[in-house]
Amino acid sequence: MIIFSYALKESLKTPINLLMIFLIPLAVLFIPANAYSFPQGIYLVGMAILYSGFLVSRPMVEDRMKGIITRIYASPVKQVHYLISHLAAYFLLLMAQSLVFILGAWIRHGTNVFHHGWIYLLYLSFGLMCLALTLTFTSFFKNFGLAFGIFSGLGSLMSLLGGISIPLHMMPEEILPFIRILPTYWLPFGLDALYEGVFIEYFLAHVILWVYTGIFIAIGSRRRI
């Protein structure tokens, strides 16, 4: 519980984290809707979740980059307890972010957005995957600023090709088989399935996001700098 509280407080001390969690999601609510799916803001908030997952994880990332995590592993604190405590703290922040957005969507769009609870659950699966992706990605760097700079470009590209910033129905048919390997693809895929009422595909999106989460945690938790 001490590690959980520390991770939560450290993340909330950073102003940009508060901005990403509480203000940016509400700003995308005012993006105009389209006739083929949910309002575009429902998809674009995925970028806020992606980058928030990276930013709120900074305390854990810097522990590893500074070698602090090596001393932690040598202490009575078990690696699993340390990892779970940090991820739980960051996941709680992403839960709050998604809840703020869903409430805002309910107020802003009313009946134009339905299945709010199902959308919220999909955001949670996506957020957990983003935290796991951060764990793996940052394990290859010794500087947080450099890692975030590269991740910013990579995240934008993944969001573009994955259907978060550009709707999937606007993507050329030829590239769809290739972009399915991107973890970001499965958020808009699940949202589209929910909009069309195809719940089998909606739950498939959850499963694949969980698979990616497991893979990234397995890789990221084994690498130490």
KAJONOR-V90414 format. One record per residue. OMEGA is omega in whole degrees, -180 to 180 (* if undefined). Layout:
omega->OMEGA
omega->OMEGA
This chain:
omega->180
omega->180
omega->179
omega->-179
omega->179
omega->-179
omega->-180
omega->-179
omega->-180
omega->180
omega->-178
omega->179
omega->-176
omega->-177
omega->-178
omega->177
omega->178
omega->178
omega->-179
omega->-175
omega->-170
omega->-175
omega->-178
omega->179
omega->-180
omega->-179
omega->-177
omega->178
omega->-175
omega->174
omega->-176
omega->179
omega->173
omega->-171
omega->-172
omega->-176
omega->174
omega->173
omega->-172
omega->178
omega->178
omega->179
omega->-175
omega->178
omega->175
omega->177
omega->178
omega->178
omega->-179
omega->-178
omega->177
omega->178
omega->178
omega->-174
omega->-178
omega->-179
omega->-174
omega->-180
omega->180
omega->-180
omega->-179
omega->173
omega->-178
omega->-177
omega->-180
omega->180
omega->-180
omega->-177
omega->178
omega->178
omega->178
omega->-180
omega->179
omega->180
omega->179
omega->180
omega->-179
omega->-179
omega->-177
omega->180
omega->179
omega->-177
omega->-179
omega->-179
omega->179
omega->-178
omega->179
omega->179
omega->-179
omega->179
omega->177
omega->178
omega->178
omega->175
omega->179
omega->179
omega->-179
omega->179
omega->177
omega->-179
omega->-179
omega->177
omega->177
omega->179
omega->179
omega->179
omega->-174
omega->-171
omega->179
omega->-176
omega->177
omega->175
omega->-179
omega->-178
omega->-178
omega->-179
omega->179
omega->177
omega->180
omega->179
omega->178
omega->175
omega->-180
omega->178
omega->179
omega->179
omega->178
omega->177
omega->-180
omega->177
omega->179
omega->177
omega->178
omega->180
omega->180
omega->-175
omega->-176
omega->-180
omega->180
omega->-176
omega->177
omega->-180
omega->-176
omega->-180
omega->178
omega->180
omega->-179
omega->178
omega->179
omega->-180
omega->179
omega->178
omega->-180
omega->180
omega->178
omega->179
omega->179
omega->179
omega->179
omega->-178
omega->-177
omega->176
omega->179
omega->-179
omega->174
omega->-178
omega->-179
omega->-178
omega->177
omega->-180
omega->174
omega->-178
omega->-174
omega->-175
omega->-177
omega->180
omega->-177
omega->-177
omega->178
omega->178
omega->179
omega->179
omega->180
omega->-179
omega->-168
omega->171
omega->177
omega->177
omega->179
omega->179
omega->177
omega->179
omega->179
omega->179
omega->-179
omega->179
omega->180
omega->-171
omega->177
omega->179
omega->177
omega->179
omega->175
omega->178
omega->177
omega->-176
omega->-178
omega->175
omega->177
omega->178
omega->177
omega->179
omega->179
omega->-180
omega->-177
omega->178
omega->180
omega->-180
omega->-175
omega->-178
omega->-179
omega->-179
omega->176
omega->178
omega->*
